[in-house]
Amino acid sequence: MEKQTSKTKAAEALELLEQAWAYYTPEPAPVSGAREPELFEYANAA
């Protein structure tokens, strides 16, 4: 009886996850015109 309950909870959780994923829209990656200097460039500038 305990296994059946845990399977039911897992199925409900999976269903909720699928519903949430349907509304997920990833944020666009930030595009920056200026790049950050590499660490060795900081050392050479000093």
PETA-V809435 format. One record per residue. N is the residue number from 0. PHI is phi in whole degrees, 0 to 359 (999 if undefined). PSI is psi in whole degrees, -180 to 180 (* if undefined). Layout:
BEGIN
N/PHI/PSI ; N/PHI/PSI
END
This chain:
BEGIN
0/999/-35 ; 1/293/-39 ; 2/296/-40 ; 3/296/-39 ; 4/294/-44 ; 5/293/-35 ; 6/292/-38 ; 7/295/-44 ; 8/297/-40 ; 9/294/-41 ; 10/295/-40 ; 11/294/-42 ; 12/296/-41 ; 13/296/-41 ; 14/296/-43 ; 15/295/-39 ; 16/296/-42 ; 17/296/-38 ; 18/293/-42 ; 19/294/-39 ; 20/296/-30 ; 21/296/-28 ; 22/265/-4 ; 23/285/129 ; 24/231/117 ; 25/293/146 ; 26/285/141 ; 27/295/145 ; 28/293/135 ; 29/294/134 ; 30/249/115 ; 31/250/138 ; 32/288/-38 ; 33/264/129 ; 34/270/157 ; 35/277/139 ; 36/294/149 ; 37/289/163 ; 38/298/-39 ; 39/292/-25 ; 40/292/-36 ; 41/297/-42 ; 42/293/-41 ; 43/290/-29 ; 44/286/-24 ; 45/283/*
END
